[in-house]
């Protein structure tokens, strides 16, 4: 079975990815809270931005970096520390993990999946900090895909609003949920399992010819105008 390192696999999209993969893969989960209990899942209590990182086996067949932030404020209420914090979570944490395990990733012709947001393509008020850091993730994806071509594939998923704890302030009640559905041409927002299915495909051998791409999964909000 393939070994997949999931960073942030205890909740939201990360947890859905672990659930999707756990029956047919060995999962190593790095997260700050308790992860999925399963014989194929090894959980480590780790903060990707600061904790000491353990040594793993000689090969890691896939890496998914899921930590993210939704820090929505007008620009005059965003401090420089807000920008630094979002960049640390979204970019520096991913770089830190990739740098530490790149040897194992190169040994196995592996696949890395990072996460962006539709806010990098669609100008959305109050998204300055998250859009800036996630745009950096997209640039990182493309640069590393070129640097490690033939050895490691790098791709990025850019979801719209997804029903997870990270987005709970946007989906607090039925009225907010209805409004969010109506903002999207397909009249829906995402469930974590939908995003996990795309991540699973990008980690699999079925996507061996795909690298350096950013995949929107957006219920039409970026690409369609009805």
C-alpha positions as CSV (number, residue, x, y, z in Angstrom):
1,X,0.0,0.0,0.0
2,X,1.1,3.6,-0.6
3,X,2.1,5.8,2.3
4,X,0.5,9.2,2.3
5,X,1.4,12.0,4.7
6,X,-1.6,14.2,5.5
7,X,-0.9,17.4,7.4
8,X,-4.1,18.7,9.1
9,X,-6.0,15.4,8.9
10,X,-8.0,15.7,12.0
11,X,-10.8,17.9,10.8
12,X,-12.5,19.4,7.7
13,X,-11.1,18.6,4.3
14,X,-8.0,16.9,5.8
15,X,-10.1,14.5,7.8
16,X,-12.3,13.8,4.7
17,X,-9.1,12.9,2.8
18,X,-8.0,10.5,5.6
19,X,-11.4,8.9,5.5
20,X,-11.3,8.6,1.7
21,X,-7.9,6.9,1.7
22,X,-7.6,5.0,4.9
23,X,-8.8,1.6,3.7
24,X,-6.2,1.3,0.9
25,X,-3.3,3.4,2.1
26,X,-1.0,3.8,5.1
27,X,-1.8,7.3,6.4
28,X,0.5,9.4,8.5
29,X,-1.5,12.2,10.0
30,X,0.2,15.4,11.4
31,X,-2.3,17.5,13.3
32,X,-2.8,19.5,16.5
33,X,-5.8,17.5,17.6
34,X,-6.9,13.9,17.7
35,X,-7.1,12.3,14.3
36,X,-9.1,9.4,12.8
37,X,-8.8,6.1,14.6
38,X,-8.0,3.3,12.2
39,X,-5.4,0.5,11.9
40,X,-3.9,2.1,8.8
41,X,-3.7,5.6,10.3
42,X,-0.8,6.8,12.5
43,X,-1.6,10.0,14.2
44,X,1.1,12.5,15.4
45,X,0.4,15.6,17.5
46,X,2.3,18.2,15.5
47,X,2.1,21.8,14.6
48,X,3.5,22.1,11.1
49,X,4.8,25.6,11.6
50,X,6.8,24.9,14.8
51,X,7.0,21.3,16.1
52,X,10.0,19.1,15.6
53,X,9.3,16.8,12.6
54,X,9.8,13.1,13.0
55,X,11.9,11.0,10.7
56,X,9.7,8.7,8.6
57,X,10.4,5.8,6.3
58,X,12.5,5.8,3.1
59,X,9.5,6.5,0.9
60,X,6.5,8.8,1.1
61,X,4.2,8.3,-1.9
62,X,2.0,11.3,-1.4
63,X,1.8,14.5,0.7
64,X,-1.3,16.6,1.3
65,X,-0.9,19.9,3.2
66,X,-4.4,21.0,4.4
67,X,-3.9,23.7,7.1
68,X,-5.4,27.0,6.1
69,X,-7.1,30.2,7.4
70,X,-10.1,32.4,6.7
71,X,-9.3,35.7,8.2
72,X,-11.8,38.1,6.7
73,X,-11.4,41.7,7.6
74,X,-11.3,45.1,5.8
75,X,-7.7,46.1,5.0
76,X,-7.6,48.8,7.6
77,X,-8.4,46.2,10.3
78,X,-5.8,43.7,9.1
79,X,-2.6,44.1,11.0
80,X,0.8,43.1,9.6
81,X,0.7,40.3,12.1
82,X,-2.5,39.0,10.5
83,X,-0.7,38.8,7.2
84,X,2.3,37.2,8.8
85,X,0.2,34.6,10.6
86,X,-1.8,33.7,7.4
87,X,1.5,33.4,5.4
88,X,3.0,31.2,8.2
89,X,0.1,28.8,8.2
90,X,-0.5,28.6,4.5
91,X,3.0,28.9,3.0
92,X,5.8,28.6,5.5
93,X,4.2,25.5,7.0
94,X,4.0,23.8,3.6
95,X,7.5,24.8,2.7
96,X,8.8,23.4,6.0
97,X,7.1,20.0,5.5
98,X,8.2,19.7,1.9
99,X,11.8,20.6,2.7
100,X,12.0,18.1,5.5
101,X,10.6,15.2,3.5
102,X,11.7,16.0,0.0
103,X,14.2,13.1,-0.1
104,X,11.5,10.5,0.7
105,X,9.1,12.1,-1.8
106,X,11.8,12.0,-4.5
107,X,12.5,8.4,-3.8
108,X,9.0,7.3,-4.7
109,X,7.9,9.4,-7.7
110,X,5.3,10.9,-5.4
111,X,2.4,13.4,-5.6
112,X,2.0,16.5,-3.5
113,X,-1.4,18.3,-3.1
114,X,-1.6,21.8,-1.7
115,X,-4.6,24.0,-1.2
116,X,-5.5,27.5,-2.4
117,X,-8.9,29.3,-2.7
118,X,-11.2,30.7,-5.3
119,X,-10.4,34.2,-3.8
120,X,-7.1,34.2,-5.7
121,X,-9.0,34.4,-9.0
122,X,-12.1,36.3,-7.9
123,X,-11.7,39.7,-6.3
124,X,-13.6,39.3,-3.0
125,X,-13.9,42.1,-0.4
126,X,-12.1,41.4,3.0
127,X,-10.0,38.6,1.5
128,X,-6.7,40.5,1.2
129,X,-4.7,38.4,3.6
130,X,-5.9,35.0,2.7
131,X,-5.8,35.7,-1.0
132,X,-2.2,37.0,-0.7
133,X,-1.0,33.9,1.1
134,X,-2.9,31.4,-1.1
135,X,-1.6,33.1,-4.3
136,X,1.8,32.4,-2.9
137,X,0.8,28.7,-2.5
138,X,-0.2,28.6,-6.2
139,X,3.2,30.1,-7.2
140,X,4.9,27.6,-5.0
141,X,3.0,24.8,-6.6
142,X,4.1,25.7,-10.1
143,X,7.7,26.4,-9.2
144,X,8.2,23.1,-7.4
145,X,6.4,21.2,-10.2
146,X,9.1,22.5,-12.6
147,X,11.9,21.9,-10.1
148,X,11.0,18.3,-9.4
149,X,9.5,17.3,-12.8
150,X,9.9,13.5,-13.4
151,X,10.4,13.0,-9.6
152,X,7.5,14.6,-7.7
153,X,4.2,16.0,-9.0
154,X,2.9,19.2,-7.4
155,X,-0.8,20.3,-7.8
156,X,-3.1,22.6,-6.0
157,X,-6.8,22.5,-5.3
158,X,-8.7,25.8,-5.0
159,X,-12.1,25.2,-3.4
160,X,-15.0,27.6,-2.8
161,X,-16.7,27.7,0.6
162,X,-16.7,24.2,2.1
163,X,-18.9,23.1,5.0
164,X,-16.2,22.7,7.6
165,X,-15.4,24.2,11.0
166,X,-13.0,26.7,9.2
167,X,-16.0,28.2,7.4
168,X,-18.6,27.9,10.2
169,X,-18.8,31.7,10.6
170,X,-20.0,31.9,6.9
171,X,-22.6,29.1,7.4
172,X,-24.0,29.9,10.9
173,X,-27.7,29.5,10.1
174,X,-30.1,28.4,7.4
175,X,-30.4,32.0,6.0
176,X,-26.6,32.2,5.5
177,X,-26.5,28.8,4.0
178,X,-29.2,29.7,1.5
179,X,-27.5,32.9,0.6
180,X,-24.2,31.1,0.1
181,X,-25.9,28.5,-2.2
182,X,-27.5,31.3,-4.2
183,X,-24.1,33.0,-4.8
184,X,-23.0,30.0,-6.8
185,X,-24.3,29.3,-10.3
186,X,-24.7,25.6,-9.4
187,X,-26.7,26.6,-6.3
188,X,-24.5,24.8,-3.8
189,X,-21.4,25.2,-1.8
190,X,-19.0,22.3,-1.1
191,X,-18.9,19.3,1.2
192,X,-15.5,18.2,2.4
193,X,-16.0,14.8,0.7
194,X,-16.2,16.4,-2.7
195,X,-12.8,18.1,-2.3
196,X,-11.3,14.9,-0.8
197,X,-12.3,12.9,-4.0
198,X,-10.3,15.4,-6.2
199,X,-7.3,15.1,-3.8
200,X,-7.5,11.3,-3.9
201,X,-7.4,11.4,-7.7
202,X,-4.4,13.8,-7.8
203,X,-2.5,11.5,-5.4
204,X,-3.3,8.4,-7.5
205,X,-1.5,6.9,-10.5
206,X,-4.4,7.9,-12.6
207,X,-3.1,11.5,-12.6
208,X,0.5,10.7,-13.5
209,X,0.5,13.1,-16.4
210,X,-0.8,16.1,-14.3
211,X,1.6,18.5,-12.5
212,X,1.9,22.2,-11.9
213,X,-1.9,22.7,-12.1
214,X,-4.4,24.7,-10.0
215,X,-7.8,23.0,-9.9
216,X,-10.8,25.2,-9.0
217,X,-13.7,23.3,-7.5
218,X,-16.0,26.3,-7.3
219,X,-19.6,25.4,-8.0
220,X,-19.3,27.8,-11.0
221,X,-18.6,31.0,-8.9
222,X,-15.4,31.8,-10.8
223,X,-16.1,30.4,-14.3
224,X,-19.8,30.8,-14.9
225,X,-22.1,33.8,-15.1
226,X,-25.8,32.9,-15.5
